[in-house]
């Protein structure tokens, strides 16, 4: 006798536990959090695709009562926000703040004030003098021989690497004698395809709340899926003991890959909280968020060889992945 197994979940319709709160607007994201005595942070971002900061005049912001955080006040530690399990193949070229921005929207300073409006006024009072450099807006131009390097050097784990033709890494895979196989084909088809960068457009923009603790540690509420990777990276940047870095999981309005890392708002807010010794909150606008993270654009150069009967014989592919600056 065969008995039919009755399942409580398998084969049945289920209701998303977070669905109702999100579609009705009741869900509480990081940007909805508020702590007593909390300061609001705004970030000064580069208006140039490639430049050096010659001078920052923050006196106007300080006269408005804001606290200003500059590159000289944050650890000079290069890191990769997408900390992975293979550190020996992870390039480190990010900074908490920089005086050499390499893309529009890269953070060069931050301000904190009692309200978000006051912080925005202080941000607008800062004057910056730039020295601009050549910039590239597609990977093939950046890859041309003799192209000016965007990064003079980057770190591969702890090894200094000088990128040639702005290439972070290359992978070559060959199966069989492709050239010989192509010569034996009846038809050769060559095409170039491109995909654009794509913004994830998750429900909420990147946001973080950081509370400094009396033991010298921090408690963090952040839009991230990687709590322990975030703890490890913040430990490496700021030198805080792992046991003093607590990250509280907050609901996400979708990620699509944009929150599988330490988001750039988090180290900036941690640095500001440690400086002011007060809780701080940093939430990006939608425009700032679109500059902060995108899915990579790609260029594919394809050469295919086929027989007259339609049989695919051989192919050659050059794929250029635009991971940005």
Long-range contacts (C-beta under 8 A, 24 or more apart in sequence): 18-251, 21-251, 22-203, 22-253, 27-251, 27-253, 28-250, 28-251, 29-203, 29-204, 29-207, 29-223, 29-250, 29-251, 29-252, 29-253, 30-204, 30-207, 30-208, 30-209, 30-221, 30-222, 30-223, 30-250, 30-283, 31-204, 31-205, 31-207, 31-283, 33-209, 33-221, 33-250, 33-281, 34-281, 35-209, 35-211, 35-279, 35-281, 36-279, 37-278, 37-279, 38-209, 38-278, 38-279, 38-280, 38-281, 39-67, 39-112, 39-113, 39-114, 39-119, 39-272, 39-276, 39-278, 39-279, 39-280, 39-281, 40-112, 40-113, 40-114, 40-115, 40-116, 40-118, 40-119, 40-280, 40-281, 40-282, 41-110, 41-111, 41-112, 41-119, 41-268, 41-269, 41-272, 41-280, 41-281, 41-282, 42-110, 42-111, 42-113, 42-116, 42-119, 42-120, 42-122, 42-123, 42-282, 43-107, 43-109, 43-110, 43-123, 43-265, 43-268, 43-282, 43-284, 43-288, 44-107, 44-108, 44-109, 44-110, 44-111, 44-123, 44-126, 44-128, 45-101, 45-104, 45-105, 45-106, 45-107, 45-108, 45-288, 45-291, 46-101, 46-103, 46-104, 46-105, 46-106, 46-107, 46-108, 46-130, 47-104, 47-130, 48-101, 48-104, 48-130, 48-132, 48-135, 49-102, 49-103, 49-104, 49-135, 49-137, 49-325, 50-101, 50-102, 50-103, 50-132, 50-133, 50-134, 50-135, 50-150, 50-325, 51-100, 51-101, 51-130, 51-131, 51-132, 51-133, 52-99, 52-100, 52-130, 52-131, 52-133, 53-98, 53-99, 53-100, 53-101, 53-108, 53-128, 53-129, 53-130, 54-129, 54-130, 54-131, 55-128, 55-129, 56-108, 56-109, 56-126, 56-127, 56-128, 56-129, 57-126, 57-127, 57-128, 58-109, 58-111, 58-125, 58-126, 60-122, 60-125, 60-126, 60-127, 61-111, 61-122, 61-123, 61-125, 61-126, 63-125, 64-113, 64-118, 64-121, 64-122, 64-125, 65-113, 65-114, 65-118, 65-122, 66-111, 66-112, 66-113, 66-118, 66-119, 66-122, 67-111, 67-112, 67-113, 67-272, 67-275, 67-276, 68-109, 68-110, 68-111, 68-122, 68-126, 69-97, 69-109, 69-110, 69-111, 69-112, 69-268, 69-271, 69-272, 69-275, 70-97, 70-109, 71-95, 71-97, 71-98, 71-99, 71-108, 71-109, 73-271, 73-275, 74-267, 74-271, 75-237, 75-238, 75-239, 75-271, 77-236, 77-237, 78-154, 78-155, 79-233, 79-236, 79-237, 81-233, 81-261, 81-262, 81-263, 81-264, 82-260, 82-261, 83-226, 83-229, 83-232, 83-233, 83-261, 83-262, 87-157, 88-156, 88-157, 89-156, 89-169, 90-156, 90-157, 91-154, 91-155, 91-156, 91-161, 91-168, 91-169, 92-154, 92-155, 92-156, 92-157, 93-151, 93-154, 93-155, 94-264, 96-237, 96-267, 96-268, 96-271, 97-268, 97-271, 102-150, 102-151, 102-325, 103-291, 103-324, 103-325, 104-291, 105-288, 105-291, 105-292, 107-264, 107-268, 110-268, 110-271, 110-272, 110-282, 112-272, 112-276, 112-280, 136-166, 138-299, 138-322, 139-297, 139-299, 139-320, 139-321, 139-322, 140-299, 140-320, 142-166, 143-167, 143-320, 150-325, 151-325, 168-323, 176-314, 178-314, 178-315, 178-316, 181-305, 181-313, 181-314, 182-303, 182-305, 182-313, 182-314, 182-316, 184-305, 184-313, 185-305, 185-306, 185-307, 185-313, 185-314, 186-306, 186-307, 186-308, 187-305, 187-306, 187-307, 187-308, 188-303, 188-304, 188-305, 189-302, 189-303, 189-304, 189-305, 189-306, 190-301, 190-302, 190-303, 190-304, 191-301, 191-302, 192-299, 192-300, 192-301, 192-302, 193-299, 193-300, 193-302, 194-297, 194-298, 194-299, 194-300, 195-297, 195-298, 196-297, 197-294, 197-295, 197-296, 197-297, 197-322, 198-294, 198-295, 199-289, 199-290, 199-293, 199-294, 199-295, 200-254, 200-255, 200-256, 200-257, 200-258, 200-293, 200-294, 200-295, 202-252, 202-253, 202-254, 202-255, 202-256, 202-258, 202-259, 203-253, 203-254, 204-252, 204-253, 205-283, 205-284, 205-285, 205-286, 205-288, 205-289, 206-258, 206-259, 206-263, 206-264, 206-265, 206-283, 206-284, 206-289, 206-292, 206-293, 207-265, 207-281, 207-282, 207-283, 207-284, 208-263, 208-265, 208-266, 208-269, 208-281, 208-282, 208-283, 209-269, 209-279, 209-280, 209-281, 210-266, 210-269, 210-270, 210-272, 210-273, 210-279, 210-280, 210-281, 211-273, 211-279, 212-273, 212-274, 212-277, 212-278, 212-279, 213-244, 215-244, 216-240, 216-244, 217-241, 217-243, 217-244, 217-245, 217-246, 218-244, 218-245, 218-246, 218-270, 218-273, 218-274, 219-246, 219-247, 219-248, 220-245, 220-246, 220-247, 220-248, 220-266, 220-269, 220-270, 221-247, 221-248, 221-250, 222-247, 222-250, 222-263, 222-265, 222-266, 223-250, 223-252, 223-259, 223-263, 223-265, 224-259, 224-260, 224-261, 224-262, 224-263, 224-266, 225-252, 225-255, 225-259, 225-260, 226-259, 226-260, 226-261, 226-262, 229-261, 229-262, 230-262, 230-266, 233-262, 234-262, 234-266, 234-267, 234-270, 237-267, 237-270, 238-267, 238-270, 238-271, 238-274, 256-295, 257-295, 258-293, 263-292, 263-293, 264-292, 264-293, 265-292, 294-324, 296-321, 296-322, 296-323, 296-324, 297-322, 298-322
